[in-house]
Amino acid sequence: MSAQDQIRQFADEISRIREAAGDTEEDRRRDGGRRTPRGVISVAMNMLMAGATVTETAEVCGVSQSCLSATAKRRGVVFPNSNAAVRAAIAERAKVTQAYINGVQVTPGEEWLRAAFEYLPTTGQLVWRQRDDVPVSWNARYTGKFAGTRHSMGYVTVRIFCRSFLAHRLIWKMIHGYDAVTIDHVNGNRADNRDLNLRDATRQQNCWNVAGRGRSGIKGVRQTAYGTFQARLGHRHLGNFASAEEARSAYLAVAVAERGAFEGAAR
């Protein structure tokens, strides 16, 4: 079947859908084409996947080109005449969007990330590469620029497909090829995304690697009302000491033995 015959078949199907819905040309002129009967968009997506251009599809279906392009991106429709980079971007956008709808955040695949970003291992920063799936104006504005902004919690976040992602999770996926449940910053600096500062950890291990809190400012040590210093590991009492340094030493002796390199107080 020729391309023209396929387009004619799609046009006939659109006509049947509009006729069944009571949608006339006069109605479309009156509402500016904003009202589209159910089923028209699905036929339009099938036309695009069959190889029709956006212009042809918009003309046959009576739908704007911007509406078709936005719907195609949202549904993950891959055009046969698109290059590999565009097809990969559409597939990744569809995956991320569907996961978001299901209440789950999924990072894009490592291959797409490596194509979209250059990673600087000495500084831990991401730099935008030139992309084929975005407008020329986007490339002119962002290519070669550092990606991400500093979040109020101290992390660096990057906007991809209208979603915010933690930069250290993207970097981990780029380097190691999988999503870690929890990623710990070894030195406690949440903006330091060098590979040597990132490590796979459990949620508990990540919580261990925190700085001191409380009046004493020393992790595991609190000053009592009597002026002495008490060392505690969780709910365990490790003893009272005359100085904060002695209490800290007692805390570290137990904490490092049990928690190893994840004990933040040992930094």
TORZAVEX-595353 format. One line per 10 residues: number of its first residue (from 0); their letters; for each residue y, x, z of N, C-alpha, C. Coordinates in steps of 0.02 Angstrom, whole numbers, m for minus. Atoms other than C-alpha are relative to their C-alpha. Layout:
N
NUM> A> Y X Z Y X Z Y X Z | ...
END
This chain:
267
0> MSAQDQIRQF> m60 42 0 0 0 0 63 44 0 | m61 m40 5 170 68 m50 47 m14 59 | m48 9 m55 314 89 72 40 m64 m8 | m38 61 12 409 m53 m11 m40 m63 18 | 43 57 m18 261 m170 9 m4 m8 76 | 2 3 m73 250 m125 194 64 m30 28 | m64 26 m24 435 m159 219 5 m75 m14 | m1 71 18 416 m326 128 m42 m41 49 | 43 35 m48 274 m374 245 35 m7 67 | m37 3 m64 378 m329 399 56 m51 m4
10> ADEISRIREA> m55 46 8 524 m428 329 m25 m73 4 | 29 68 m3 412 m581 306 m18 m19 71 | 18 13 m70 350 m564 484 62 m15 42 | m64 12 m35 529 m554 550 26 m70 m15 | m23 67 20 573 m710 451 m39 m55 36 | 41 49 m35 427 m805 527 18 m5 73 | m18 m1 m71 476 m751 703 67 m36 11 | m66 31 m8 657 m802 680 m2 m75 m15 | 6 71 17 608 m967 599 m32 m39 57 | 34 33 m56 490 m1009 742 46 m6 60
20> AGDTEEDRRR> m46 2 m57 628 m969 867 63 m42 m15 | m59 39 18 755 m1075 772 63 42 m6 | m56 m47 5 865 m923 745 23 3 m72 | m26 2 68 976 m942 592 52 55 m10 | m51 m50 16 1097 m826 503 67 m19 30 | m62 24 m30 1241 m934 566 2 15 75 | 3 m16 m71 1182 m910 746 13 74 12 | m8 m72 m9 1176 m721 724 73 21 m12 | m71 m16 11 1353 m716 653 43 m23 59 | m40 28 m55 1417 m824 795 m5 43 63
30> DGGRRTPRGV> 7 m39 m62 1344 m719 938 2 75 m12 | m8 m71 13 1369 m551 851 m66 39 0 | 65 m34 1 1182 m514 841 m27 19 67 | 22 m19 m67 1165 m501 1029 m64 m35 22 | 60 38 m19 1028 m632 1040 m56 15 m49 | 56 m18 43 863 m568 971 m63 m36 23 | 61 35 m20 707 m678 971 m55 48 23 | 55 m40 m25 555 m615 1065 m48 19 m58 | 45 m23 52 445 m511 951 33 40 m54 | m35 m36 54 578 m444 834 2 75 15
40> ISVAMNMLMA> m4 m71 m18 598 m279 929 m68 33 m8 | 67 m29 8 409 m252 931 m16 14 m73 | 10 m11 72 402 m273 742 43 59 m23 | m44 m56 19 550 m153 726 m31 67 20 | 32 m62 m21 457 m21 827 m59 17 m45 | 56 m11 45 304 m44 716 25 26 m68 | m29 m25 63 415 m18 563 18 74 5 | m20 m70 m9 484 143 633 m62 46 1 | 60 m41 m5 310 208 674 m37 3 m67 | 31 0 66 254 161 498 37 45 m49
50> GATVTETAEV> m37 m47 42 386 279 427 65 m25 m27 | m65 26 23 535 166 393 56 35 36 | m57 m32 m32 705 240 429 34 m50 47 | m36 43 m47 817 174 567 47 m48 m38 | m45 42 40 939 109 435 m37 m58 m32 | 41 52 32 803 13 340 m22 m52 52 | 25 44 m52 733 m58 501 55 m45 27 | m56 40 m25 903 m114 565 20 m55 m49 | m19 49 51 940 m202 401 m50 m56 m5 | 53 51 6 773 m293 391 m3 m44 62
60> CGVSQSCLSA> 9 37 m63 767 m342 575 64 m32 26 | m62 29 m24 950 m384 598 18 24 69 | m14 m30 m65 965 m267 747 41 63 m12 | m43 m59 8 1094 m129 773 m41 64 5 | 34 m65 m2 1042 52 746 0 30 70 | m3 m28 m68 1100 101 920 m51 m33 45 | 50 36 m39 989 m34 996 m70 25 m16 | 67 m25 21 839 27 895 m13 69 29 | 9 m69 m25 867 209 943 m11 1 75 | 8 2 m73 887 168 1128 m67 m28 20
70> TAKRRGVVFP> 65 30 m15 732 58 1129 m57 47 m17 | 52 m48 20 630 188 1037 m7 56 51 | 3 m53 m51 676 321 1165 m31 m26 64 | 25 29 m62 640 205 1310 m76 m13 m3 | 71 17 8 469 154 1241 m42 60 m21 | 38 m59 20 422 328 1185 m27 m4 m71 | 22 7 69 407 280 1001 14 66 m37 | m6 m63 36 376 435 895 5 m14 m75 | m9 12 71 444 431 717 m40 53 m39 | 39 m49 39 328 512 588 42 55 m32
80> NSNAAVRAAI> m42 m50 33 476 600 505 40 43 49 | m35 m41 m49 538 677 668 m34 68 6 | 31 m65 m9 511 862 700 m36 4 67 | 43 m5 m59 395 925 836 40 m2 65 | m41 m2 m61 534 956 962 23 m69 20 | m23 68 m14 600 779 946 m58 m43 25 | 59 39 m21 426 704 960 m20 18 71 | 18 m21 m68 390 808 1116 50 m27 51 | m50 25 m47 555 756 1197 m8 m75 11 | 10 72 m7 523 572 1162 m60 m15 44
90> AERAKVTQAY> 60 10 m40 349 585 1236 13 16 74 | m15 m18 m69 414 673 1392 45 m52 33 | m45 51 m27 554 546 1414 m39 m63 18 | 41 60 m14 428 403 1402 m42 10 62 | 42 m14 m58 315 486 1530 40 m2 65 | m43 m1 m60 456 517 1654 26 m69 17 | m27 67 m11 529 343 1631 m53 m47 27 | 54 44 m23 362 254 1652 m20 17 72 | 16 m20 m68 325 355 1809 53 m26 49 | m55 25 m42 496 308 1879 m7 m75 11
100> INGVQVTPGE> 10 72 m7 461 123 1844 m56 m14 49 | 57 8 m46 297 143 1940 14 27 70 | m18 m25 m67 390 219 2088 m22 71 13 | 23 m69 m8 332 398 2057 45 45 m41 | m39 m48 39 433 549 2004 m46 55 m26 | 41 m50 33 345 662 1880 46 48 m37 | m40 m49 36 420 823 1815 m24 5 m72 | 22 m10 69 418 853 1626 m51 57 m6 | 52 m51 10 279 962 1555 29 70 m5 | m24 m70 0 290 1151 1566 21 24 m69
110> EWLRAAFEYL> m19 m21 68 296 1173 1376 69 m25 m18 | m67 26 14 446 1059 1359 53 36 41 | m47 m34 m43 531 1142 1507 16 70 m26 | m12 m68 26 508 1316 1432 41 m2 m64 | m40 7 61 581 1253 1268 72 m20 16 | m67 25 m17 730 1172 1355 41 50 42 | m35 m45 m46 771 1309 1482 m21 73 m9 | 16 m71 m10 780 1497 1496 5 13 75 | 0 m14 m72 733 1555 1671 19 72 11 | m21 m67 m18 821 1706 1745 m33 20 66
120> PTTGQLVWRQ> 38 m15 m62 697 1780 1871 39 41 51 | m37 m42 m48 823 1901 1948 48 m42 43 | m48 42 m37 942 1761 2000 m30 m68 18 | 31 65 m14 826 1609 2000 37 m58 m32 | m38 53 32 941 1511 1884 m31 m22 m66 | 22 27 64 904 1400 1735 60 m3 m48 | m52 2 51 1003 1412 1573 m24 m46 m56 | 19 46 54 1004 1274 1441 m9 38 m66 | 9 m25 68 931 1322 1273 26 m53 m50 | m18 48 52 983 1241 1109 m59 m46 m12
130> RDDVPVSWNA> 53 51 7 885 1079 1084 9 m40 m65 | m2 39 61 839 978 930 1 m75 14 | 6 71 m16 822 812 1023 65 m30 29 | m65 23 m27 1006 797 1074 53 6 m54 | m54 m6 50 1170 774 978 28 71 m4 | m31 m66 10 1260 925 907 53 13 53 | m53 m8 m50 1402 894 1030 m29 22 67 | 32 m20 m63 1280 913 1176 m14 75 m2 | 16 m72 6 1221 1083 1113 63 42 4 | m63 m38 m2 1401 1139 1087 27 6 71
140> RYTGKFAGTR> m28 1 m68 1443 1094 1266 m44 37 51 | 43 m25 m53 1289 1151 1363 m43 61 m17 | 43 m57 17 1189 1282 1265 28 65 28 | m21 m63 m30 1196 1447 1358 32 m7 68 | m31 12 m65 1269 1367 1515 m54 m7 54 | 46 9 m57 1188 1367 1688 m13 m74 11 | 19 70 m12 1093 1207 1723 m2 m14 75 | 7 21 m69 1107 1112 1886 63 5 41 | m56 0 m47 1227 1078 2028 m28 4 71 | 22 m8 m69 1218 1115 2214 3 m68 36
150> HSMGYVTVRI> 5 63 m36 1160 964 2314 27 8 71 | m27 m3 m67 1233 918 2483 m50 27 51 | 53 m25 m44 1065 964 2563 m14 74 m12 | 8 m72 12 1078 1140 2491 m43 16 m61 | 42 m11 58 956 1117 2345 41 m3 m65 | m30 5 66 1000 1139 2161 m37 m55 m38 | 30 55 37 970 982 2057 21 3 m73 | m13 0 72 960 963 1867 m13 m70 m27 | 8 66 30 984 803 1766 m38 6 m66 | 41 2 61 849 771 1635 m20 m72 m12
160> FCRSFLAHRL> 19 69 18 820 606 1544 30 m51 50 | m36 45 m46 948 521 1660 m32 m2 69 | 30 m4 m67 848 574 1814 17 68 30 | m14 m63 m34 885 708 1944 m64 32 24 | 59 m38 m21 754 843 1975 22 61 39 | m14 m61 m37 751 982 2102 m17 60 m43 | 9 m58 44 773 1146 2009 m61 41 18 | 56 m43 m19 643 1238 2112 m68 m30 m21 | 61 32 23 511 1109 2063 m10 10 m75 | 3 m12 72 553 1130 1878 m22 73 m13
170> IWKMIHGYDA> 16 m72 8 545 1320 1895 m73 13 17 | 70 m9 m19 378 1311 1984 m46 m25 m56 | 41 28 55 307 1201 1844 2 45 m60 | m6 m46 57 374 1320 1711 m43 62 9 | 35 m64 m12 295 1473 1792 m74 m10 12 | 70 7 m22 134 1407 1868 m38 m56 m35 | 34 50 41 97 1256 1758 m26 m61 37 | 22 60 m37 67 1127 1895 53 m19 51 | m46 24 m51 161 1022 2021 m28 12 69 | 21 m12 m69 146 1086 2199 22 m60 43
180> VTIDHVNGNR> m19 55 m44 147 954 2336 65 16 36 | m60 m23 m35 275 1053 2435 12 73 m19 | m18 m69 17 369 1211 2385 47 26 55 | m39 m28 m55 437 1321 2524 43 58 m25 | m44 m56 13 586 1438 2510 m10 52 55 | 22 m50 m50 528 1597 2597 57 20 46 | m56 m24 m42 700 1656 2658 42 m57 29 | m36 56 m28 758 1481 2703 61 m22 m39 | m57 17 42 894 1479 2569 m23 m48 m54 | 25 51 46 866 1317 2473 27 8 m71
190> ADNRDLNLRD> m29 m11 67 973 1375 2326 m28 63 m33 | 29 m62 27 877 1539 2303 m67 m16 m33 | 60 22 36 752 1492 2168 m33 56 m40 | 39 m55 30 686 1664 2123 m74 m12 13 | 72 12 m7 498 1659 2096 m28 32 63 | 25 m34 m59 470 1783 2237 20 m35 64 | m22 37 m59 560 1664 2356 m32 m69 4 | 33 66 0 453 1512 2312 m75 9 12 | 73 m3 m13 278 1478 2377 m26 m70 12 | 35 63 m10 155 1335 2378 m16 m8 74
200> ATRQQNCWNV> 9 10 m72 143 1259 2551 m18 m73 14 | 10 69 m22 88 1106 2647 66 m23 31 | m61 26 m31 220 992 2721 10 30 70 | m5 m28 m68 180 1060 2894 25 72 m3 | m22 m70 6 200 1241 2838 74 3 m20 | m70 2 20 366 1196 2757 45 m15 60 | m38 17 m60 425 1121 2922 2 59 49 | 0 m58 m45 375 1279 3016 55 50 m19 | m47 m50 24 492 1384 2909 72 m25 5 | m69 23 m12 656 1324 2987 33 46 50
210> AGRGRSGIKG> m39 m42 m46 794 1411 3083 3 m32 69 | m5 24 m68 830 1392 3268 48 m58 8 | m44 57 m15 908 1235 3340 10 m4 75 | m12 10 m71 973 1176 3506 56 43 26 | m55 m37 m31 1096 1251 3628 m8 75 m3 | 12 m72 0 1014 1421 3630 8 29 m70 | m4 m25 69 1017 1434 3439 m59 42 m20 | 60 m40 15 847 1519 3446 m59 m48 m3 | 57 45 9 694 1430 3380 m53 12 54 | 52 m5 m51 565 1392 3514 26 16 70
220> VRQTAYGTFQ> m30 m19 m64 687 1432 3655 53 m51 20 | m52 44 m25 789 1313 3762 22 24 69 | m27 m21 m65 902 1349 3909 m6 m58 49 | 9 51 m50 861 1254 4067 64 m9 41 | m58 14 m42 984 1180 4192 9 53 54 | m3 m52 m52 944 1326 4309 21 68 m29 | m23 m63 30 1003 1458 4185 m55 43 m29 | 55 m38 29 830 1518 4137 m13 m24 m71 | 16 17 69 756 1513 3962 m74 m17 m6 | 68 25 6 601 1414 3921 m25 8 m72
230> ARLGHRHLGN> 31 m8 67 485 1457 3775 m50 m57 m10 | 45 55 15 395 1311 3692 m22 4 m73 | 27 6 68 284 1292 3539 m26 m71 m8 | 17 71 3 280 1109 3495 7 m31 69 | m1 30 m67 233 1020 3656 m28 48 53 | 30 m48 m47 159 1177 3735 54 41 36 | m46 m40 m41 253 1262 3876 m28 71 5 | 23 m70 1 242 1453 3857 28 42 57 | m26 m36 m58 338 1501 4014 76 1 3 | m72 m7 m11 511 1525 4089 18 74 6
240> FASAEEARSA> m18 m71 3 605 1689 4065 74 8 19 | m68 m13 m23 764 1769 4130 49 6 m58 | m45 m9 58 833 1805 3956 m28 m35 m61 | 21 33 62 830 1723 3786 m44 45 m42 | 40 m47 39 758 1881 3708 m72 1 23 | 69 1 m26 606 1877 3823 m35 m65 m20 | 30 64 20 577 1693 3786 m16 m1 m74 | 13 m3 72 592 1725 3600 m61 42 m15 | 58 m43 11 465 1866 3609 m64 m37 17 | 59 38 m19 343 1753 3699 m16 m54 m52
250> YLAVAVAERG> 11 52 52 368 1616 3570 m29 31 m63 | 23 m31 62 346 1734 3422 m72 25 4 | 68 m26 m8 187 1810 3493 m52 m54 m15 | 47 54 10 102 1641 3490 9 m31 m70 | m14 35 62 188 1562 3339 m23 40 m61 | 19 m41 57 160 1708 3219 m76 5 m5 | 73 m4 1 m23 1721 3271 m31 m63 m29 | 28 63 23 m51 1537 3231 26 m21 m69 | m31 24 62 69 1508 3085 8 53 m53 | m5 m54 49 75 1677 3002 68 6 m32
260> AFEGAAR> m62 m12 36 206 1707 2868 45 m61 m4 | m40 61 5 266 1526 2875 44 m12 62 | m42 8 m58 345 1548 3046 71 25 m14 | m69 m16 19 532 1541 3011 36 45 49 | m35 m41 m50 584 1623 3173 m14 74 m9 | 18 m71 9 500 1784 3117 41 33 m55 | m40 m28 53 624 1807 2974 50 50 27
END
